[in-house]
């Protein structure tokens, strides 16, 4: 298939039209395909591999496989669902290669908003707020990484990407009831883990030991003559 270079492709194109454009070798269609689905596919691969570079490689390979097989896309599900299935399989394959002796688990409210807010930076945010969000996002990503394999991708697709239960089930090839169970369990594990971290942070908040304690002491001592001069 020889790519055809064209200046634009309608950004509002339907899944069927976009798939047809990709199948025809339209470069603009391929660019739109990647830009439209990059985040979801990266997060899917990252949730399985827990490695940024590996996830990027998996997404790239998944796109190439999808483009080669794009003519098999029938449109009976969302294009995003079809792509997520491909990237999940690619990531799982890589995981098996790197963990030959390890068991790979097959894919058979307010908390969600906190998760989404932490993962989605705002365009017009003060530097201090952006820094705070980065810290929260780093904690959230670390906790999501620590989830069991069977729960992690389900949680990312449901809470972060906001896919429906049906879409997640189709993407991962598991029953909807399994999606609900794993999502509920993942959410409970994250709540528990975050609560422990917040408790530890609260114990250490506004610590008065070390340099801060010494600095206050020295300042008070330095002003003692003022007190005793009266």
Secondary structure in CASP SS format (residue, H / E / C, confidence):
PFRMAT SS
TARGET T0000
AUTHOR 0000-0000-0000
METHOD secondary structure of the structure
MODEL  1
X C 1.00
X C 1.00
X C 1.00
X E 1.00
X C 1.00
X C 1.00
X C 1.00
X C 1.00
X C 1.00
X C 1.00
X C 1.00
X C 1.00
X C 1.00
X C 1.00
X H 1.00
X H 1.00
X H 1.00
X H 1.00
X H 1.00
X H 1.00
X H 1.00
X H 1.00
X H 1.00
X C 1.00
X C 1.00
X E 1.00
X H 1.00
X H 1.00
X H 1.00
X H 1.00
X H 1.00
X H 1.00
X H 1.00
X H 1.00
X H 1.00
X H 1.00
X H 1.00
X H 1.00
X H 1.00
X H 1.00
X H 1.00
X H 1.00
X H 1.00
X H 1.00
X H 1.00
X H 1.00
X H 1.00
X H 1.00
X H 1.00
X C 1.00
X C 1.00
X H 1.00
X H 1.00
X H 1.00
X H 1.00
X H 1.00
X H 1.00
X H 1.00
X H 1.00
X H 1.00
X H 1.00
X H 1.00
X H 1.00
X H 1.00
X H 1.00
X H 1.00
X H 1.00
X H 1.00
X C 1.00
X H 1.00
X H 1.00
X H 1.00
X C 1.00
X C 1.00
X C 1.00
X C 1.00
X C 1.00
X C 1.00
X H 1.00
X H 1.00
X H 1.00
X H 1.00
X H 1.00
X H 1.00
X H 1.00
X H 1.00
X H 1.00
X H 1.00
X H 1.00
X H 1.00
X H 1.00
X H 1.00
X H 1.00
X H 1.00
X H 1.00
X H 1.00
X H 1.00
X H 1.00
X C 1.00
X C 1.00
X C 1.00
X C 1.00
X C 1.00
X C 1.00
X C 1.00
X C 1.00
X C 1.00
X C 1.00
X C 1.00
X H 1.00
X H 1.00
X H 1.00
X H 1.00
X H 1.00
X H 1.00
X H 1.00
X H 1.00
X H 1.00
X H 1.00
X C 1.00
X C 1.00
X C 1.00
X C 1.00
X C 1.00
X C 1.00
X C 1.00
X H 1.00
X H 1.00
X H 1.00
X H 1.00
X H 1.00
X H 1.00
X H 1.00
X H 1.00
X H 1.00
X H 1.00
X H 1.00
X H 1.00
X H 1.00
X H 1.00
X H 1.00
X H 1.00
X H 1.00
X H 1.00
X H 1.00
X C 1.00
X C 1.00
X C 1.00
X H 1.00
X H 1.00
X H 1.00
X H 1.00
X H 1.00
X H 1.00
X H 1.00
X H 1.00
X H 1.00
X H 1.00
X H 1.00
X H 1.00
X C 1.00
X C 1.00
X C 1.00
X C 1.00
X H 1.00
X H 1.00
X H 1.00
X H 1.00
X H 1.00
X H 1.00
X H 1.00
X H 1.00
X C 1.00
X C 1.00
X C 1.00
X H 1.00
X H 1.00
X H 1.00
X H 1.00
X H 1.00
X H 1.00
X H 1.00
X H 1.00
X H 1.00
X H 1.00
X H 1.00
X H 1.00
X H 1.00
X H 1.00
X H 1.00
X H 1.00
X H 1.00
X H 1.00
X H 1.00
X H 1.00
X H 1.00
X H 1.00
X H 1.00
X H 1.00
X H 1.00
X H 1.00
X H 1.00
X H 1.00
X H 1.00
X C 1.00
X C 1.00
X C 1.00
X C 1.00
X C 1.00
X C 1.00
X H 1.00
X H 1.00
X H 1.00
X H 1.00
X H 1.00
X H 1.00
X H 1.00
X H 1.00
X H 1.00
X H 1.00
X H 1.00
X H 1.00
X C 1.00
X H 1.00
X H 1.00
X H 1.00
X H 1.00
X H 1.00
X C 1.00
X C 1.00
END
